[in-house]
Amino acid sequence: MQHRSGALIVGSDVRPDTSLERLLGGKAAAKLEKAFGLSTAGELLEHYPRRYIEYGQLSSFIDLREDEHVTFIAQVLSSSERRMQRRRGILVEVIVEDIVGGRLKMAFFQGWNARRELTPGVRAMFHGKVGSYAGELTLNNPEFTVLAEEEDDAAARFGEGSAPVPLYPAKAGLTSWEIHRCVQILLDLTEVDDWPDPLPESVRTAESLPTLAEAYRMVHRPEHLEEPERGLERLRFQEAFMLQALLSRRRQHLRQAPARSRPASQQGLRASFDAQLPFAMTPGQQRCGELIAEDLAGAEPMNRLLQGEVGSGKTLVALRAMLHMADAGGQAALIAPTEVLAAQHERSLRRMLGPLCEGQRPQLRLTLLTGSMSTAERKKALLDIASGATDLVVGTHAVLGEQVHFADLGLVVIDEQHRFGVEQRNALRTRYESTPHMLVMSATPIPRSVAMTAFGDLELTVLEGLPGGRQPIETHLAQMTLGPRVIGRVWERIAEEIAQGHQVYVVCPKITQKDSAGAEDQMDRAGVDAAADASVELMGERLAEHPLLKDVRQATVHGRMDAATTEQTMRAFERGEIDLLISTTVIEVGVDVPNATVMAILDADAFGISTLHQLRGRVGRGSAQGLCLLVTRLPEGHPSLERLREVASHSDGMQLAKLDLQRRREGDILGASQAGRASSLKLLRVSRHEEEIARAAEHIRRLTEQDPDWQDHPALRETVDAWLSENERAEEFIQHG
């Protein structure tokens, strides 16, 4: 890749936002832009090597993966050629060896240069896309550079002596050594010491980290193999620090929004509700309630994430907050992710409130607002909301739409935060002249590092403990490949529980047999009971005919049913009129039936860890022992069985969340893949760097307390401002990682 000397700028004139075209020339800049979206000096220096090798040292083939573009050094063992049969020319086959004796065959079509240069004993650096042939990995027509033992321009490209060679992520048409050459040109032309360093000197000293310029040198031009990790450590901590700085800036902005103070009443609805509770609140519920009451009484809008285990009593905490708001003369809205859950919440709240919302003149007026309501019902609900005739509204996020007008919305409670993102929260905050207080509930345990990263606009509160009388749910793995007796015992256990007067869930991953075409045939061929085909409709038919279950009261519910039928079915199950409910995951959250004691999850391997943990939280909500059966057709040795065994072995949702985080990409955990590249996290991984995230947050907290506007830290302030201006929606950085 050539650069135009006439276009060069050098020294202190080169800044992070200087275009690569001015530094490297149009051709090189165009290739970097096309391959990785790199267009500025700062972006190129943030394209970090994926690994390092010593010059001339052989690589290992163990990390090669099909369809990846790779760069490695290997020694030629043999080279042969033959005429191609279907077209003119030669095919050169080269076998190379790695550092541990592993071998790899490569094919060069019309490989005249390969025949001449890749002779036995030669060491070379290869770059290409990994493919497969006859069940073995291979490279076809890889680019290569021979590494001569004596003077060779490769030494000038990759360093001399024992200096490590950086190997960069590369793509077709842009090799690792071309990227390396561009980076070296940039470093030669640039006084990186003059670039603003967003890490204050006090923070660098406390963390024993090198300067920004030194970190870039260690990463891109290391003198020995110990240097790159030290440089990457500094750059990784910088990402954590900048992330926390952005979150701090957002929290400052949120606190500036106007909000009405809503002091607590000692004699109102909340006090009456507390007096009629048939049980004592847990210490965790009392502590969380006090924190929320303080927030509601303050002049700044509350933005709090309430996180707790399945069944820990978050709904009770949220209801007391809504009663606090009603006592203060304001309205509250409870937002659920689906109509089914909204209707279930409304029924649950009415049951908890009891006499407070009953009769001709109830003390608390509760309104359900969903899209499936009749025109007349919806018109009345909208009028009650706008006039202030209702105190508490339950619905989906449509409740917050432009067509719904509240008389005085003071509190919004959002259930299941992962379905209600940053943009929706911000839209809610900016819509009203007086910003409503916000309480976001999460029944999915989130490791603290993820919570700090994905929900940094919210104060994290953890609800500890379970209500008195609750017992841990027993969870067992039922492997159908061990024989037909396994699934037979599942149905027997369900029948036994129903005979004792309890209720049971059977959960399926699919609604119809069409959603799983061929599954029944596959099971028949495997000699397994076909009745276990995991679709709601087929299971409904089969269990209605099952000798042990045909006489029990059964019903089905799933997301394609109309809202009225779904509500009818759920009400009947809650009243105890249905013994066996066959459903999809529509019952995952918000369903509270204390008499339900057993759940069988069919094809449990189709669900993720958090969903399985949520599902089993629907049983054991009364005083009786809860049981969850994870039914799977997977054979022994299948990797997904380990996931199911983890769920069976751990009742602690936080432990499961950490195990899940280690298995999955952070993008999956944080919500979605990154849209665009300018603000993605490159080095920070929340599954591995929780300590760095926590330390960075503490540094930002102390720094902001001492200097709220960062006047003494202009580089930090300028870097954050630049990030915000480049990213008009900077929350994507935080939400998507």
C-alpha positions in Angstrom: 0.0 0.0 0.0 1.6 3.2 -1.1 1.2 6.7 0.3 1.5 10.0 -1.4 4.4 12.0 0.1 3.0 15.2 -1.2 -0.2 14.7 0.8 1.5 14.0 4.1 1.1 16.0 7.3 3.4 15.3 10.2 4.1 15.8 13.9 1.7 17.9 16.1 -0.5 18.6 13.1 -1.8 15.1 13.2 -4.7 14.8 15.6 -7.1 11.8 16.4 -9.6 13.1 13.9 -7.1 13.6 11.0 -8.2 11.8 8.0 -6.2 8.7 6.9 -6.3 10.0 3.3 -4.1 12.9 4.3 -1.8 10.6 6.1 -1.6 7.5 3.9 -2.9 8.5 0.6 -6.2 7.7 -1.1 -5.6 4.1 -2.1 -4.5 2.9 1.4 -7.2 5.0 3.1 -9.9 3.6 0.8 -9.0 0.0 1.6 -9.0 0.6 5.4 -12.4 2.4 5.1 -13.9 -0.4 3.0 -12.7 -3.2 5.1 -13.2 -1.9 8.7 -14.8 1.6 8.4 -11.5 3.2 9.6 -11.2 6.8 8.4 -9.2 8.7 11.0 -5.8 8.4 12.8 -7.5 7.7 16.1 -9.6 4.9 14.6 -6.6 3.2 13.0 -4.7 3.2 16.3 -7.8 1.7 17.9 -7.7 -1.3 15.4 -5.7 -3.4 17.9 -3.8 -6.6 17.0 -5.6 -9.8 17.8 -2.3 -11.5 18.9 1.5 -11.4 18.7 4.2 -13.7 17.6 8.0 -13.3 17.7 9.5 -12.6 14.3 10.1 -15.9 12.5 8.4 -17.9 15.3 6.0 -20.5 14.1 2.3 -20.1 14.9 -0.1 -22.8 16.1 -3.0 -24.0 13.9 -5.2 -24.8 16.9 -7.0 -21.4 16.7 -7.9 -21.7 13.0 -11.6 -21.5 12.4 -13.5 -22.1 9.1 -14.5 -18.9 7.2 -12.1 -16.7 9.3 -9.4 -14.6 7.7 -6.2 -15.5 9.4 -2.5 -14.6 9.4 0.1 -17.1 10.7 3.8 -18.1 10.3 4.5 -21.7 9.3 7.4 -23.8 7.9 7.1 -25.5 4.5 7.4 -29.3 4.7 6.7 -30.2 1.1 5.6 -28.8 -2.2 4.1 -30.6 -5.2 2.5 -29.7 -8.4 0.2 -31.2 -11.0 -1.7 -30.2 -14.1 -5.3 -29.3 -13.6 -7.7 -31.5 -15.4 -10.6 -29.0 -16.3 -8.6 -25.9 -17.1 -5.1 -25.0 -18.2 -2.3 -24.4 -15.8 -0.9 -26.0 -12.6 -2.1 -26.6 -9.1 0.6 -26.3 -6.4 -0.1 -28.1 -3.1 2.0 -26.9 -0.2 2.0 -28.7 3.2 3.2 -26.5 6.2 3.9 -27.3 9.8 3.1 -25.3 12.9 5.0 -24.9 16.2 3.7 -28.2 17.7 4.0 -30.3 14.5 0.4 -29.8 13.3 0.1 -29.8 9.5 -2.0 -27.9 7.0 -2.4 -28.3 3.3 -2.8 -25.2 1.1 -3.6 -25.1 -2.6 -2.3 -22.5 -5.1 -4.1 -22.4 -8.4 -1.7 -21.2 -11.2 0.8 -21.1 -8.3 4.0 -20.2 -10.2 5.3 -18.0 -7.4 4.4 -20.6 -4.7 6.3 -23.2 -6.7 9.3 -21.0 -6.9 9.4 -19.5 -3.4 7.7 -22.1 -1.0 10.4 -24.7 -1.0 10.9 -27.2 1.9 12.4 -25.6 5.0 11.3 -22.1 4.1 9.4 -20.1 6.8 6.7 -17.7 5.5 3.8 -15.6 6.8 0.5 -16.6 5.2 -2.8 -14.7 5.1 -6.1 -16.0 3.7 -9.6 -17.3 4.4 -9.8 -20.7 6.1 -11.9 -23.2 4.2 -12.3 -27.0 4.3 -11.8 -29.8 1.9 -12.5 -33.5 2.6 -13.2 -32.8 6.2 -9.9 -30.9 6.8 -9.1 -27.2 7.1 -7.3 -25.6 4.3 -6.4 -22.3 2.6 -6.8 -21.7 -1.1 -4.5 -19.2 -2.8 -3.4 -17.5 0.5 -1.1 -14.4 0.2 2.3 -15.1 1.6 5.6 -13.4 2.4 8.8 -15.5 2.8 10.7 -14.7 5.9 14.4 -14.9 5.0 16.9 -15.6 7.8 19.2 -12.9 6.5 18.5 -9.4 5.2 14.9 -9.1 3.9 12.4 -6.3 3.7 10.1 -8.4 5.8 12.3 -7.5 8.8 11.7 -3.9 8.1 8.0 -4.5 7.9 7.5 -6.5 11.0 10.3 -5.5 13.3 13.8 -6.8 13.9 15.5 -9.2 16.3 13.2 -10.6 19.0 10.5 -7.8 18.7 7.0 -9.3 18.6 5.1 -9.1 15.4 1.5 -7.8 15.8 -1.1 -9.8 13.8 -4.1 -7.6 13.0 -7.7 -8.6 12.2 -7.7 -8.6 8.4 -10.1 -9.2 5.5 -10.0 -10.3 1.9 -7.9 -7.7 0.0 -6.3 -6.3 3.1 -3.6 -8.4 4.9 -2.3 -8.1 8.4 1.1 -6.9 7.2 -0.5 -4.1 5.1 -2.4 -2.9 8.2 0.8 -3.1 10.2 2.6 -1.0 7.6 -0.1 1.7 7.7 0.0 1.8 11.5 3.8 2.1 11.5 3.6 5.0 9.0 1.1 6.7 11.2 3.2 6.3 14.3 6.3 7.7 12.4 4.3 10.8 11.3 2.5 11.5 14.6 3.4 13.1 17.9 0.9 11.0 19.9 2.3 12.6 23.1 0.5 15.8 22.0 -2.9 14.1 21.8 -5.4 14.8 24.7 -5.3 12.0 27.3 -8.8 11.4 28.7 -7.4 9.7 31.8 -6.4 12.3 34.4 -2.9 11.9 35.7 -4.2 11.2 39.2 -6.2 8.2 37.8 -3.2 6.9 35.8 -1.0 7.2 38.9 -3.5 5.4 41.1 -3.9 2.6 38.6 -0.2 2.5 37.7 -1.0 2.9 34.0 1.2 4.3 31.1 0.3 7.4 29.1 -1.9 7.1 26.0 1.1 7.5 23.7 3.1 4.9 25.5 0.2 2.5 25.5 -0.2 2.9 21.7 3.5 2.2 21.3 3.4 -0.9 23.5 0.4 -2.3 21.5 1.5 -1.5 18.0 5.3 -1.4 18.3 6.2 -3.6 21.2 9.9 -4.3 22.1 9.1 -7.5 23.9 6.2 -9.9 24.5 5.3 -8.4 28.0 4.6 -5.0 26.6 1.3 -5.5 24.6 -0.7 -6.6 27.6 0.4 -3.7 29.6 -0.6 -1.3 26.8 -3.9 -3.1 26.3 -4.5 -3.0 30.1 -4.3 0.8 29.9 -6.6 1.1 26.9 -9.1 -1.3 28.3 -9.3 0.7 31.5 -9.7 3.8 29.4 -12.8 2.3 27.8 -14.2 1.5 31.2 -13.4 5.0 32.4 -15.0 6.7 29.3 -18.0 4.5 29.6 -18.5 5.6 33.2 -17.9 9.2 32.3 -20.7 9.0 29.7 -23.0 7.4 32.2 -22.1 10.1 34.8 -22.8 12.8 32.2 -26.2 11.3 31.5 -27.1 11.0 35.2 -26.2 14.6 35.7 -28.5 15.5 32.8 -31.3 13.5 34.1 -31.0 15.1 37.6 -31.4 18.5 36.0 -34.9 17.6 34.7 -37.7 19.1 36.8 -39.7 16.8 38.9 -42.4 17.3 41.6 -41.6 16.3 45.1 -44.2 13.7 46.3 -43.9 13.4 50.1 -45.1 10.3 51.8 -48.4 10.3 53.7 -48.6 8.5 57.1 -52.4 8.0 57.0 -53.3 7.3 53.4 -53.7 4.3 51.0 -50.2 2.9 51.6 -50.8 2.8 55.3 -54.2 1.1 54.9 -52.6 -1.4 52.5 -49.8 -2.2 54.9 -52.3 -2.7 57.7 -54.3 -5.3 55.7 -51.2 -7.4 54.6 -51.6 -10.9 56.0 -47.8 -11.3 56.3 -44.8 -9.3 57.4 -42.6 -7.7 54.7 -39.1 -9.0 54.3 -36.2 -6.7 55.4 -35.2 -6.4 51.8 -38.7 -5.1 50.8 -38.7 -2.6 53.7 -35.2 -1.3 52.8 -36.1 -0.9 49.1 -39.4 0.8 50.0 -37.6 3.3 52.1 -35.1 4.2 49.3 -38.0 4.6 46.8 -40.0 6.8 49.3 -37.0 9.1 49.7 -36.6 9.3 45.9 -40.3 10.2 45.4 -40.1 12.9 48.1 -37.1 14.5 46.4 -37.0 17.3 43.8 -35.0 15.2 41.3 -36.7 12.5 39.2 -36.2 9.0 40.5 -34.5 6.7 38.0 -34.1 3.3 39.8 -33.6 -0.2 38.7 -35.1 -2.7 41.1 -33.5 -6.1 40.7 -34.5 -9.2 42.6 -34.8 -12.9 42.4 -37.8 -14.6 40.9 -40.5 -14.5 43.6 -38.7 -12.0 45.8 -41.7 -9.7 46.0 -40.8 -6.9 43.6 -44.5 -6.4 42.7 -45.3 -5.6 46.3 -42.5 -3.0 46.5 -43.8 -1.4 43.2 -47.4 -1.4 44.4 -46.5 0.4 47.7 -44.6 3.0 45.6 -47.7 3.5 43.4 -49.9 3.9 46.5 -47.4 6.5 47.8 -47.9 8.4 44.5 -51.7 8.2 44.8 -51.5 9.5 48.4 -49.5 12.5 47.1 -52.2 13.2 44.5 -50.4 11.9 41.4 -51.1 9.1 39.0 -49.0 6.0 38.5 -48.6 3.7 35.4 -47.5 0.1 35.4 -46.1 -0.9 32.0 -45.8 -4.6 31.0 -44.2 -5.9 27.8 -47.4 -7.7 26.5 -51.1 -7.5 26.8 -51.3 -10.9 28.5 -48.9 -9.7 31.2 -50.7 -6.4 31.6 -54.0 -8.2 32.2 -52.3 -10.5 34.7 -50.8 -7.6 36.5 -54.1 -5.9 36.7 -55.8 -9.0 38.2 -52.8 -9.5 40.6 -53.0 -5.9 41.8 -56.7 -6.0 42.4 -56.3 -9.2 44.4 -53.5 -7.6 46.5 -55.4 -4.4 47.1 -58.7 -6.2 48.0 -61.2 -3.8 49.6 -59.2 -0.7 48.7 -60.3 -0.9 45.0 -63.7 -2.6 45.4 -67.2 -1.3 45.8 -69.1 1.6 44.2 -66.7 4.2 45.6 -63.3 2.5 45.9 -60.5 4.4 47.7 -58.2 3.6 44.8 -59.3 3.7 41.1 -57.5 1.1 38.9 -57.7 1.2 35.1 -56.6 -1.4 32.5 -55.7 0.0 29.0 -54.9 -2.4 26.2 -55.2 -2.4 22.4 -57.7 -5.3 22.4 -60.3 -3.4 24.4 -63.6 -2.4 22.7 -63.9 1.2 21.4 -66.3 2.1 24.2 -64.0 0.6 26.9 -61.0 2.3 25.5 -62.8 5.7 25.2 -63.8 5.5 28.9 -60.4 4.5 30.0 -58.7 7.4 28.1 -61.3 9.8 29.6 -60.6 8.5 33.2 -56.9 8.9 32.7 -57.1 12.4 31.2 -59.5 13.7 33.8 -57.6 12.2 36.8 -60.5 9.9 37.7 -58.1 7.0 37.8 -55.1 6.7 40.1 -53.3 3.7 38.7 -53.1 2.6 35.0 -51.9 -0.8 33.9 -51.1 -1.5 30.2 -48.4 -2.0 27.6 -45.9 0.6 26.5 -48.8 2.0 24.3 -50.0 3.7 27.5 -47.2 6.1 27.1 -48.1 7.0 23.5 -49.1 10.4 22.3 -52.8 9.6 22.3 -52.9 8.9 26.0 -53.0 12.1 28.2 -52.5 11.9 32.0 -53.9 14.5 34.3 -50.8 14.2 36.5 -48.4 11.3 35.8 -46.0 11.1 38.7 -44.6 7.5 38.6 -44.0 5.0 35.9 -43.2 1.4 36.8 -41.7 -0.7 34.0 -41.8 -4.4 34.3 -39.2 -6.4 32.4 -36.6 -3.7 31.5 -34.9 -5.8 28.8 -38.0 -5.2 26.6 -38.1 -1.4 27.3 -34.9 0.2 26.1 -33.0 3.4 26.6 -34.7 5.3 23.9 -38.1 4.5 25.2 -37.1 5.5 28.7 -35.6 8.8 27.4 -38.8 9.5 25.3 -40.8 9.1 28.5 -38.6 11.4 30.4 -38.7 14.2 27.9 -42.4 14.1 27.1 -43.8 15.6 30.3 -43.2 19.1 31.6 -42.7 17.6 35.1 -40.6 14.5 34.6 -42.3 11.4 36.1 -40.3 9.3 38.6 -39.3 6.0 37.1 -39.0 2.5 38.7 -37.7 -0.2 36.4 -38.1 -3.8 37.6 -36.0 -6.8 36.5 -36.7 -10.4 37.4 -33.8 -11.5 35.3 -30.7 -11.4 37.5 -28.0 -9.1 36.0 -24.4 -9.3 37.1 -23.4 -5.9 38.5 -20.9 -5.2 35.7 -23.7 -5.6 33.1 -26.1 -3.5 35.1 -23.6 -0.7 35.4 -22.9 -0.9 31.7 -26.4 -1.4 30.2 -28.5 0.5 32.7 -26.1 3.2 33.9 -28.8 5.8 33.7 -30.5 4.0 36.6 -29.6 3.6 40.2 -29.3 -0.1 40.9 -31.2 -1.5 43.9 -31.1 -5.2 44.7 -34.0 -6.7 46.6 -32.5 -9.4 48.8 -34.2 -12.4 50.2 -37.5 -14.3 49.6 -40.8 -14.0 51.4 -41.2 -16.2 54.5 -42.4 -19.8 53.9 -40.9 -20.0 50.4 -38.7 -23.0 49.7 -36.1 -23.4 47.0 -37.6 -25.0 43.9 -36.3 -28.5 43.2 -35.1 -28.9 39.6 -34.4 -32.2 37.8 -33.2 -33.1 34.3 -35.3 -35.7 32.5 -33.3 -37.2 29.6 -35.7 -39.0 27.3 -32.8 -40.8 25.6 -32.4 -42.9 28.7 -35.6 -44.7 27.8 -39.4 -44.3 27.6 -39.7 -44.7 31.4 -38.3 -41.1 31.8 -41.2 -39.3 30.1 -43.6 -41.8 31.6 -42.5 -40.8 35.1 -42.9 -37.1 34.2 -46.6 -37.7 33.4 -47.0 -39.8 36.6 -45.5 -37.0 38.7 -47.9 -34.5 37.2 -50.8 -36.7 37.8 -49.8 -37.3 41.5 -49.5 -33.6 42.1 -52.9 -32.9 40.6 -54.4 -35.7 42.7 -53.2 -33.8 45.8 -55.2 -30.8 44.7 -52.3 -28.8 43.2 -52.0 -27.3 39.7 -49.3 -27.9 37.0 -47.8 -26.1 34.0 -46.5 -27.9 30.9 -44.4 -25.5 28.8 -43.6 -25.9 25.1 -41.3 -24.0 22.9 -43.7 -24.0 19.9 -47.4 -23.4 19.3 -48.1 -25.8 16.4 -46.7 -28.9 15.0 -45.9 -26.9 11.8 -43.4 -24.9 13.9 -41.4 -28.1 14.4 -42.0 -30.1 11.2 -40.5 -33.6 11.4 -40.0 -33.6 15.1 -42.6 -36.4 15.7 -41.1 -38.6 13.0 -37.6 -38.1 14.4 -38.8 -39.2 17.9 -40.7 -42.2 16.5 -37.5 -43.3 14.7 -35.6 -42.9 17.9 -38.1 -45.1 19.8 -39.2 -42.2 22.0 -42.7 -41.4 23.0 -44.0 -39.2 20.2 -46.4 -37.5 22.7 -43.4 -35.4 23.8 -43.4 -33.4 20.6 -43.0 -29.9 22.0 -45.9 -28.0 20.5 -48.8 -26.7 22.5 -51.5 -27.9 20.1 -50.3 -31.4 19.7 -49.5 -31.8 23.5 -53.0 -30.5 24.2 -54.4 -33.3 22.0 -52.2 -36.1 23.4 -52.5 -35.2 27.1 -56.3 -35.0 26.7 -56.1 -38.7 25.7 -53.3 -39.8 28.2 -54.6 -42.5 30.6 -53.3 -40.7 33.7 -54.4 -37.2 32.6 -57.5 -37.5 30.4 -59.8 -36.9 33.3 -58.1 -33.7 34.7 -59.2 -30.2 33.7 -56.9 -29.0 31.0 -56.5 -25.9 28.9 -54.0 -24.3 26.5 -52.7 -20.8 26.2 -50.2 -19.1 23.7 -49.4 -15.9 22.1 -51.6 -16.4 18.9 -54.8 -16.7 20.9 -57.0 -13.6 21.1 -56.7 -11.5 24.2 -60.2 -12.3 25.5 -59.7 -16.0 25.3 -56.2 -15.8 26.9 -57.6 -13.7 29.8 -60.5 -16.1 30.3 -58.1 -19.0 30.5 -55.7 -17.3 32.8 -58.5 -16.2 35.2 -59.8 -19.8 35.3 -56.4 -21.1 36.1 -55.9 -18.5 38.8 -59.3 -19.5 40.3 -58.3 -23.1 40.4 -60.8 -24.2 37.7 -58.0 -25.6 35.5 -55.6 -28.3 36.8 -53.2 -28.5 33.9 -52.2 -25.5 31.8 -50.2 -26.2 28.5 -48.6 -23.1 27.3 -45.7 -21.3 25.6 -43.6 -18.8 27.5 -46.5 -16.3 27.8 -46.5 -17.4 31.5 -42.8 -16.6 31.9 -43.4 -13.5 34.1 -46.1 -11.8 36.0 -48.2 -15.0 36.8 -48.7 -15.7 40.4 -50.7 -18.8 41.2 -49.7 -20.1 44.7 -51.3 -23.5 44.2 -49.2 -24.3 41.1 -46.4 -26.6 42.3 -45.0 -28.4 39.3 -43.7 -27.3 35.9 -42.5 -29.6 33.1 -40.6 -27.8 30.4 -40.5 -29.8 27.2 -37.5 -29.6 24.9 -35.9 -27.4 27.7 -32.8 -27.1 25.6 -34.7 -24.8 23.3 -34.7 -22.1 26.0 -31.9 -19.9 27.4 -30.7 -20.0 31.0 -32.6 -16.8 32.0 -35.8 -18.0 30.5 -35.6 -21.4 32.2 -34.9 -19.6 35.5 -37.9 -17.3 35.0 -40.2 -20.1 34.0 -39.6 -22.2 37.0 -40.2 -19.2 39.2 -43.9 -19.6 38.4 -44.1 -22.6 40.8 -43.5 -22.9 44.5 -45.0 -19.5 45.1 -47.1 -20.8 48.0 -46.1 -22.8 51.0 -45.9 -26.2 49.1 -42.6 -27.4 47.6 -42.1 -26.4 43.9 -40.7 -28.9 41.3 -39.4 -28.1 37.9 -38.7 -30.9 35.4 -36.4 -30.1 32.4 -37.3 -32.6 29.7 -34.9 -33.0 26.8 -34.4 -35.4 23.9 -30.7 -34.5 23.6 -28.2 -37.4 23.6 -25.6 -37.7 26.3 -22.5 -35.6 25.4 -24.5 -32.9 23.7 -23.0 -29.5 24.7 -26.4 -28.0 25.6 -26.9 -30.6 28.3 -24.3 -28.7 30.4 -26.5 -25.6 30.3 -29.5 -27.6 31.5 -27.4 -29.2 34.3 -26.3 -25.7 35.4 -30.0 -24.7 35.8 -30.8 -27.9 37.7 -27.8 -27.4 40.0 -28.2 -23.7 40.8 -31.2 -22.0 42.3 -29.3 -18.7 42.6 -30.3 -16.6 39.6 -27.2 -14.4 39.9 -24.9 -17.4 39.7 -26.7 -18.6 36.6 -26.5 -15.1 35.1 -22.8 -15.1 35.5 -22.5 -18.5 34.0 -24.7 -17.4 31.1 -22.6 -14.3 30.6 -19.4 -16.3 30.3 -21.0 -18.4 27.6 -22.6 -15.7 25.5 -21.3 -12.6 23.7 -21.8 -9.4 25.6 -23.9 -8.1 22.7 -26.5 -10.7 23.4 -26.5 -9.8 27.1 -26.7 -6.1 26.5 -29.5 -6.1 24.1 -28.5 -5.9 20.4 -25.7 -5.8 18.0 -23.9 -2.5 17.6 -25.3 -0.2 15.0 -22.3 1.4 13.4 -18.7 1.1 14.7 -17.7 4.5 16.1 -18.8 3.8 19.6 -18.3 0.0 20.1 -16.4 -1.4 23.0 -13.2 -3.0 21.6 -11.4 -4.4 24.6 -13.7 -4.2 27.6 -15.7 -7.4 28.3 -18.2 -7.2 31.1 -17.9 -11.0 31.7 -14.2 -10.6 32.5 -13.6 -7.1 33.6 -16.0 -6.4 36.4 -13.3 -5.1 38.7 -12.1 -2.6 36.1 -15.6 -1.3 35.5 -16.2 -0.9 39.3 -12.8 0.9 39.8 -13.5 3.2 36.9 -17.0 4.1 38.3 -15.4 4.9 41.7 -12.8 7.2 40.1 -15.5 9.0 38.1 -17.6 9.4 41.2 -14.8 10.9 43.3 -13.6 13.2 40.4 -17.2 14.4 39.8 -17.8 15.1 43.5 -14.6 17.3 43.6 -15.1 18.9 40.1 -18.7 18.5 38.9 -18.1 20.1 35.5 -14.6 18.6 35.0 -13.1 22.0 34.6 -9.7 20.8 35.9 -9.8 17.9 33.4 -10.3 19.5 30.0 -9.1 16.4 28.0 -11.7 14.3 29.7 -14.4 16.8 29.1 -13.4 17.4 25.4 -13.2 13.6 24.7 -16.7 13.0 26.2 -18.1 16.0 24.3 -16.6 14.7 21.1 -18.0 11.3 21.7 -21.5 12.8 22.3 -21.3 15.0 19.2 -20.2 12.1 17.0 -22.9 9.9 18.5 -26.1 11.9 18.6 -27.7 9.0 20.4 -24.8 8.1 22.7 -27.1 5.8 24.7 -26.5 3.2 21.9 -22.9 3.1 23.1 -24.0 2.2 26.5 -26.9 -0.1 25.6 -25.2 -2.1 22.9 -21.6 -2.2 23.9 
